[in-house]
């Protein structure tokens, strides 16, 4: 009897290792993402990083430009070179290091496109476990930029920004952000 129980426990853990998403659902784990979020689309391979808040992904063999919702990062590729900053290059390089060669999931809000025709989306890694915008704000590399009607995470982003400012994280600590 004891051997049967041990074998069943072993098989359960093996199953959870092989199928982690099923295991999460079976165990009833509730992610913070699920409480306030919309559906995820993807995964899509990252094709190009333009700057700290804009990237391109491949969707149906087409390169689609994504402007991340709710954040603004220092400039690095502005046509007016005087607006580009070393901080902007730092954020762009961070995004390149963390997204290049990876797949991302997109979450859309109320307005899907901006005036330039770019898709507006929240960018997620690890099947919705990590939001890129959260990480950039938390590290003090991005400011919040709430723009109606896409404000699903504006309260969350505001809290992260307050914490980063209090902790003097990233550009808050260097004085670039005031």
C-alpha positions in Angstrom: 0.0 0.0 0.0 2.8 2.5 1.0 4.7 1.6 -2.2 1.6 2.3 -4.3 1.2 5.7 -2.7 4.8 6.6 -3.2 4.6 5.5 -6.8 1.5 7.6 -7.4 3.2 10.7 -5.9 6.2 10.1 -8.1 4.0 9.8 -11.2 2.2 13.0 -10.2 5.4 14.9 -9.9 6.7 13.5 -13.1 3.5 14.6 -14.9 3.8 18.1 -13.4 7.3 18.4 -14.6 6.4 17.2 -18.1 3.3 19.4 -18.4 3.8 22.4 -16.1 0.9 24.4 -17.5 -1.5 21.5 -16.8 0.0 21.1 -13.4 -0.5 24.8 -12.6 -4.2 24.5 -13.6 -4.7 21.3 -11.6 -3.1 22.8 -8.6 -5.3 25.9 -8.9 -2.4 28.3 -9.0 -3.8 31.8 -9.7 -1.5 34.2 -11.3 -1.7 38.0 -10.6 -1.8 38.4 -14.4 -5.1 36.5 -14.7 -7.0 38.8 -12.3 -6.9 41.9 -14.4 -5.6 40.9 -17.8 -7.0 40.1 -21.2 -6.1 37.1 -23.4 -2.6 36.6 -24.6 -1.7 36.2 -28.2 1.4 34.4 -29.3 4.1 33.3 -28.9 5.7 35.4 -31.5 9.4 35.5 -32.2 11.1 38.9 -31.7 12.4 40.1 -35.0 14.0 43.5 -34.0 14.4 45.9 -31.2 13.9 49.5 -32.2 14.4 51.2 -28.9 13.4 50.8 -25.2 9.7 50.7 -25.8 9.3 49.6 -29.4 10.1 46.2 -31.0 9.0 44.1 -33.9 7.7 40.6 -33.8 6.9 38.1 -36.6 3.1 37.4 -36.9 2.1 35.1 -39.8 5.4 35.7 -41.6 5.0 39.4 -41.4 7.1 41.8 -39.3 4.7 43.8 -37.0 5.9 46.8 -35.0 4.8 46.8 -31.3 4.8 49.9 -29.2 4.6 48.8 -25.5 1.6 50.2 -23.7 1.9 52.3 -20.6 5.6 53.2 -20.5 8.0 55.7 -22.0 11.8 55.2 -22.1 14.6 57.6 -22.9 15.2 58.3 -26.5 17.9 56.4 -28.5 16.8 56.5 -32.1 15.1 59.8 -32.5 15.6 61.6 -35.8 16.6 64.6 -33.8 19.9 63.3 -32.5 20.0 65.9 -29.7 17.1 64.0 -28.1 19.0 60.7 -28.0 20.6 59.9 -24.6 23.1 57.3 -23.3 20.2 56.2 -21.0 18.1 55.5 -24.0 20.8 53.4 -25.5 21.1 51.5 -22.2 17.4 50.6 -22.2 17.5 49.6 -25.8 20.5 47.3 -25.1 18.8 45.8 -22.1 15.7 45.0 -24.2 17.9 43.5 -26.9 19.8 41.4 -24.4 16.5 40.1 -22.8 14.3 39.7 -25.9 16.5 39.0 -28.9 16.0 35.5 -30.0 13.1 34.9 -27.7 9.3 34.6 -28.2 6.9 37.0 -26.6 3.2 37.0 -25.9 1.1 40.1 -26.6 -1.9 41.4 -24.6 -4.0 44.1 -26.3 -6.1 46.7 -24.5 -8.9 48.8 -25.8 -7.1 50.6 -28.6 -5.1 48.3 -30.8 -3.1 50.8 -33.0 -1.5 54.1 -32.6 -1.5 57.0 -35.0 1.7 55.6 -36.7 0.0 52.2 -37.4 2.0 50.4 -34.7 0.3 47.7 -32.6 -0.2 48.8 -29.0 0.4 45.9 -26.6 1.7 44.7 -23.3 4.6 42.4 -23.9 4.9 39.2 -21.9 7.6 36.6 -21.4 7.4 33.0 -20.2 3.8 32.4 -21.2 2.5 35.4 -19.3 4.6 35.0 -16.2 6.7 38.2 -16.7 5.5 41.5 -18.2 8.4 43.4 -19.8 6.9 46.8 -18.9 6.8 45.8 -15.2 10.5 44.9 -15.3 11.5 48.2 -17.0 9.6 50.3 -14.5 10.8 48.3 -11.5 14.4 48.7 -12.6 14.0 52.5 -13.0 14.5 52.3 -16.8 11.0 53.5 -17.9 8.5 56.0 -16.7 4.8 55.3 -16.7 2.8 56.8 -19.6 -0.9 56.2 -19.0 -2.8 57.0 -22.2 -6.6 56.5 -22.4 -8.2 54.2 -23.3 -5.3 51.7 -22.7 -5.0 52.0 -18.9 -5.6 48.4 -17.8 -2.3 48.3 -15.8 -1.9 52.0 -15.0 -2.4 51.6 -11.2 0.0 48.7 -11.1 2.6 50.7 -13.2 2.1 53.7 -10.9 2.9 51.6 -7.8 6.0 50.1 -9.5 7.2 53.6 -10.4 6.7 54.9 -6.9 8.7 52.0 -5.5 11.5 52.5 -8.1 11.7 56.2 -7.3 11.8 55.5 -3.5 14.5 52.9 -4.0 16.4 55.2 -6.4 16.4 52.3 -8.9 18.1 52.8 -12.2 17.7 56.3 -13.7 16.0 57.5 -10.5 19.3 56.9 -8.7 21.4 58.7 -11.4 19.2 61.8 -11.4 18.1 61.3 -15.0 14.5 60.8 -13.9 13.3 63.5 -11.6 
